[in-house]
Amino acid sequence: MRRAVIIVNTIHACLITIGIVGILTTLSLFNNVGDAFDDDIAAATTEQYKVPLPEVGLAIMGIQLIAALCGIVGAVKFNVIFTAAAGVAYAVAFVWGLANLIIAAIIYYEFFLYPHVFFIQQMRTGIMTKSNYPSERHSCCCV
């Protein structure tokens, strides 16, 4: 589970970083493109593509990125609090997906929450600790 937590948080951090770059690029393109047109119709058409309140989306993505990095640090250092912080972020996003009935978000966050829950459980029961990790490391078939 430790490896799974590191992997899912790394994937999530990469996807969030790509998303942040994409939003910033899109904002830069569409916020400046309307000013470049002398044609009123073309300028009005690009207005519909401007993102309302992009700061909120960027802030949420920033929080998710920090949570993913906390999950990586928590798994590497066997820290329950950091791992739980990432798990809570995934749980909140999962509930948001349920509330909005977004199937892709529900599935994505459910699969990413799963290793956090069981890794925290393993750390609390003493199955997974720094001292016994060398013997647990080879219990996975993908070593």
FIMAR-155328 format. One record per atom (N, C-alpha, C): x, y, z; residue in three letters. Coordinates in steps of 0.02 Angstrom, whole numbers, padded with zeros to 5 digits, always signed. Each point is the difference from the previous one (the first is absolute). Layout:
XYZALA;...
# end
This chain:
+00041-00060+00000MET;-00041+00060+00000MET;+00043+00063+00000MET;+00058-00004+00030ARG;+00044+00058+00002ARG;+00018+00021-00072ARG;+00019-00048-00040ARG;+00018+00014-00069ARG;-00060+00027-00039ARG;-00059-00028+00014ALA;-00060+00023-00034ALA;-00015+00073+00016ALA;+00009+00019+00063VAL;-00012+00069+00021VAL;+00049+00046-00037VAL;+00063-00019-00004ILE;+00049+00041-00035ILE;-00018+00006-00074ILE;-00019-00055-00030ILE;-00016-00001-00072ILE;-00062+00043-00015ILE;-00055-00009+00038VAL;-00060+00038-00016VAL;+00009+00075+00013VAL;+00038+00017+00052ASN;+00012+00071+00012ASN;+00047+00031-00052ASN;+00047-00039-00024THR;+00043+00025-00054THR;-00040+00011-00064THR;-00043-00047-00016ILE;-00043+00007-00059ILE;-00045+00061+00008ILE;-00030+00007+00058HIS;-00045+00056+00012HIS;+00037+00067-00003HIS;+00059+00003+00030ALA;+00040+00062-00002ALA;+00018+00018-00072ALA;+00017-00049-00040CYS;+00016+00013-00071CYS;-00061+00025-00038CYS;-00057-00032+00011LEU;-00061+00021-00034LEU;-00022+00070+00021LEU;+00007+00015+00064ILE;-00018+00066+00025ILE;+00047+00052-00030ILE;+00064-00015-00003THR;+00049+00047-00029THR;-00017+00013-00074THR;-00017-00052-00036ILE;-00020+00008-00070ILE;-00063+00043-00005ILE;-00047-00011+00046GLY;-00061+00039+00001GLY;+00013+00073+00014GLY;+00044+00014+00048ILE;+00016+00070+00017ILE;+00032+00034-00060ILE;+00047-00034-00032VAL;+00033+00029-00059VAL;-00051+00012-00055VAL;-00046-00048-00009GLY;-00052+00007-00051GLY;-00046+00059+00014GLY;-00020+00008+00062ILE;-00044+00056+00017ILE;+00036+00066-00010ILE;+00062+00004+00023LEU;+00037+00062-00008LEU;+00012+00017-00074LEU;+00014-00051-00040THR;+00009+00011-00072THR;-00065+00022-00033THR;-00054-00033+00018THR;-00065+00018-00029THR;-00020+00070+00020THR;+00010+00017+00063LEU;-00017+00068+00022LEU;+00041+00051-00038LEU;+00063-00014-00009SER;+00043+00046-00036SER;-00023+00009-00072SER;-00018-00055-00032LEU;-00021+00004-00070LEU;-00067+00035-00008LEU;-00050-00023+00038PHE;-00068+00025-00011PHE;-00011+00069+00030PHE;+00036+00018+00051ASN;-00009+00066+00029ASN;+00033+00054-00043ASN;+00049-00019-00040ASN;+00034+00048-00043ASN;-00026-00001-00071ASN;-00033-00054-00021VAL;-00020-00006-00070VAL;-00057+00048-00016VAL;-00044+00013+00045GLY;-00055+00046-00013GLY;+00024+00071-00011GLY;+00055+00018+00031ASP;+00026+00067-00008ASP;+00034+00010-00067ASP;+00020-00055-00032ALA;+00037+00004-00062ALA;-00045+00011-00061ALA;-00064-00012+00009PHE;-00047+00007-00057PHE;-00027+00071-00005PHE;-00003+00023-00062ASP;-00034+00064-00013ASP;-00074-00014-00014ASP;-00015-00062-00016ASP;-00068-00019-00017ASP;-00040-00011+00064ASP;-00056+00033+00007ASP;-00041-00006+00061ASP;-00031-00069+00007ASP;-00016-00032-00056ILE;-00031-00067+00003ILE;+00051-00051+00025ILE;+00061+00003-00026ALA;+00052-00047+00022ALA;+00018+00012+00073ALA;+00003+00063+00021ALA;+00015+00015+00070ALA;-00055-00025+00046ALA;-00063+00007-00021ALA;-00056-00023+00040ALA;-00002-00076+00003ALA;+00020-00033-00054THR;+00001-00073-00001THR;+00051-00028+00049THR;+00058+00032+00005THR;+00051-00025+00046THR;-00018+00013+00073THR;-00046+00045+00013GLU;-00022+00014+00069GLU;-00031-00062+00032GLU;-00034-00042-00040GLN;-00032-00059+00028GLN;+00050-00053+00023GLN;+00063+00005-00023TYR;+00050-00049+00019TYR;+00042+00022+00059TYR;-00011+00060+00025LYS;+00037+00022+00058LYS;-00024-00038+00061LYS;+00045-00019+00042VAL;-00016-00041+00059VAL;-00022+00045+00057VAL;-00060-00012+00027PRO;-00021+00041+00057PRO;+00035-00023+00064PRO;+00025+00047+00037LEU;+00034-00013+00063LEU;+00053-00055-00004LEU;+00049+00007-00043PRO;+00051-00052-00006PRO;+00043-00005+00064PRO;+00000+00052+00040GLU;+00039-00002+00061GLU;-00024-00054+00048GLU;-00066-00011+00001VAL;-00028-00051+00044VAL;+00024-00069-00022VAL;-00004-00014-00065GLY;+00024-00064-00026GLY;+00074-00010+00012GLY;+00039+00052-00010LEU;+00072-00005+00012LEU;+00015-00011+00074LEU;-00038+00032+00043ALA;+00010-00009+00073ALA;-00016-00072+00020ALA;-00055-00027-00026ILE;-00018-00069+00015ILE;+00053-00048-00026ILE;+00024+00013-00060MET;+00053-00043-00028MET;+00064+00006+00040MET;+00015+00060+00024GLY;+00059+00009+00042GLY;-00006-00039+00065GLY;-00059+00001+00030ILE;-00011-00039+00062ILE;+00007-00074-00014ILE;-00027-00023-00057GLN;+00007-00071-00018GLN;+00073-00019-00011GLN;+00037+00045-00031LEU;+00072-00013-00011LEU;+00037-00006+00066LEU;-00014+00045+00046ILE;+00032-00002+00066ILE;-00020-00065+00036ILE;-00064-00019-00005ALA;-00022-00062+00032ALA;+00035-00061-00030ALA;+00008-00001-00066ALA;+00035-00056-00032ALA;+00073-00004+00023ALA;+00032+00058+00006LEU;+00069+00001+00024LEU;+00003-00022+00073LEU;-00050+00018+00040CYS;-00003-00024+00069CYS;-00007-00076+00001CYS;-00040-00028-00045GLY;-00008-00072-00004GLY;+00065-00035-00016GLY;+00039+00029-00045ILE;+00065-00030-00018ILE;+00046+00002+00060ILE;+00004+00058+00033VAL;+00044+00007+00059VAL;-00024-00047+00055VAL;-00066-00004+00010GLY;-00027-00044+00052GLY;+00017-00072-00012GLY;-00002-00023-00062ALA;+00016-00070-00015ALA;+00075-00013+00007ALA;+00040+00047-00022VAL;+00073-00009+00004VAL;+00023-00001+00072VAL;-00029+00044+00041LYS;+00022+00006+00070LYS;-00044-00039+00050LYS;-00048-00038-00026PHE;-00047-00038+00043PHE;-00036+00046+00048PHE;-00024+00056-00024ASN;-00034+00050+00041ASN;-00075-00004-00013ASN;-00037-00016+00052VAL;-00072-00009-00006VAL;-00035+00067-00016VAL;+00023+00054+00030ILE;-00033+00065-00009ILE;+00005+00024-00072ILE;+00060-00004-00029PHE;+00008+00022-00069PHE;-00039-00045-00048PHE;+00002-00064+00013THR;-00038-00047-00043THR;-00075+00012+00008THR;-00022+00014+00060ALA;-00071+00015+00012ALA;-00021+00065-00033ALA;+00045+00049-00002ALA;-00016+00063-00033ALA;-00016-00012-00074ALA;+00040-00041-00032ALA;-00013-00017-00070ALA;-00065-00039-00006ALA;-00010-00047+00047GLY;-00062-00039-00001GLY;-00062+00042+00009GLY;+00004+00050+00044VAL;-00057+00045+00010VAL;-00014+00040-00063VAL;+00052+00022-00034ALA;-00009+00038-00063ALA;-00035-00044-00052ALA;+00020-00064-00004TYR;-00033-00045-00047TYR;-00072-00014+00022TYR;-00012-00006+00065ALA;-00067-00012+00025ALA;-00047+00059-00014ALA;+00025+00060+00010VAL;-00040+00060-00015VAL;-00016+00003-00075VAL;+00049-00014-00041ALA;-00012+00001-00073ALA;-00048-00056-00020ALA;+00005-00057+00034PHE;-00046-00056-00013PHE;-00072+00020+00017PHE;-00010+00032+00058VAL;-00066+00022+00020VAL;-00026+00054-00048VAL;+00044+00044-00023TRP;-00020+00050-00049TRP;-00023-00034-00065TRP;+00036-00051-00021GLY;-00021-00038-00060GLY;-00067-00034+00010GLY;-00012-00027+00060LEU;-00065-00030+00015LEU;-00055+00052-00001LEU;+00012+00057+00031ALA;-00050+00052+00004ALA;-00019+00027-00069ALA;+00048+00002-00045ASN;-00012+00025-00068ASN;-00012-00055-00051ASN;+00000-00062+00023LEU;-00012-00059-00043LEU;+00047-00001-00059LEU;+00064+00010+00014ILE;+00052-00004-00052ILE;+00034-00068+00007ILE;-00019-00045-00043ILE;+00022-00070+00006ILE;+00076-00006-00005ILE;+00031+00037-00046ALA;+00073-00004-00007ALA;+00035+00022+00064ALA;-00024+00053+00031ALA;+00030+00024+00063ALA;-00010-00050+00056ALA;-00059-00030+00003ILE;-00014-00050+00051ILE;+00049-00058-00005ILE;+00008-00027-00060ILE;+00045-00057-00011ILE;+00072+00019+00014ILE;+00021+00058-00028TYR;+00070+00023+00008TYR;+00018+00007+00074TYR;-00040+00038+00036TYR;+00017+00013+00070TYR;-00011-00060+00045TYR;-00045-00045-00019GLU;-00009-00061+00038GLU;+00063-00044-00004GLU;+00026-00008-00061PHE;+00060-00040-00008PHE;+00061+00032+00032PHE;+00002+00066+00002PHE;+00057+00034+00029PHE;-00006+00005+00076PHE;-00061-00004+00028LEU;-00010+00001+00072LEU;+00015-00068+00031LEU;-00015-00052-00036TYR;+00007-00069+00026TYR;+00069-00015+00030TYR;+00056+00012-00035PRO;+00064-00017+00031PRO;+00016+00041+00062PRO;-00024+00061+00004HIS;+00012+00042+00058HIS;-00033-00030+00062HIS;-00063-00021-00008VAL;-00037-00028+00056VAL;+00035-00062+00027VAL;+00020-00045-00044PHE;+00030-00062+00023PHE;+00072+00009+00023PHE;+00036+00048-00029PHE;+00068+00013+00024PHE;-00002+00030+00071PHE;-00047+00044+00012ILE;-00007+00029+00067ILE;-00019-00056+00049ILE;-00045-00043-00021GLN;-00020-00056+00043GLN;+00060-00046+00015GLN;+00041-00013-00050GLN;+00059-00042+00010GLN;+00050+00034+00047GLN;+00009+00065-00007MET;+00047+00035+00045MET;-00026+00000+00071MET;-00065+00010+00010ARG;-00028+00002+00068ARG;+00001-00068+00033ARG;-00008-00053-00037THR;+00001-00067+00031THR;+00071-00028+00007THR;+00050+00035-00028GLY;+00069-00021+00005GLY;+00023-00048-00054GLY;-00043-00013-00048ILE;+00020-00043-00056ILE;+00053+00033-00042ILE;-00007+00066-00010MET;+00046+00037-00043MET;+00034+00055+00041MET;+00063-00012+00018THR;+00040+00050+00036THR;+00068+00004-00033THR;+00038+00050+00020LYS;+00068+00005-00027LYS;+00042-00061+00016LYS;-00009-00026+00060SER;+00042-00057+00020SER;-00018-00065-00034SER;-00063-00011-00015ASN;-00018-00064-00032ASN;-00014+00007-00074ASN;+00011+00058-00029TYR;-00013+00009-00072TYR;+00043-00046-00044TYR;+00064-00011+00016PRO;+00039-00045-00044PRO;-00031-00069-00009PRO;-00032-00027+00052SER;-00032-00065-00008SER;-00067+00005-00036SER;-00035+00057+00007GLU;-00064+00010-00034GLU;+00008+00021-00073GLU;+00057+00028-00017ARG;+00011+00025-00067ARG;-00009-00054-00053ARG;+00020-00060+00015HIS;-00003-00055-00049HIS;-00066-00037+00001HIS;-00050+00025+00038SER;-00064-00034+00001SER;-00043+00019-00060SER;+00024+00046-00040CYS;-00037+00020-00060CYS;+00026-00039-00059CYS;-00046-00018-00046CYS;+00020-00040-00058CYS;+00038+00041-00053CYS;-00001+00067+00006CYS;+00030+00041-00053CYS;+00070+00024+00019CYS;+00035-00036+00043VAL;+00067+00021+00021VAL;+00049-00019-00053VAL;
# end
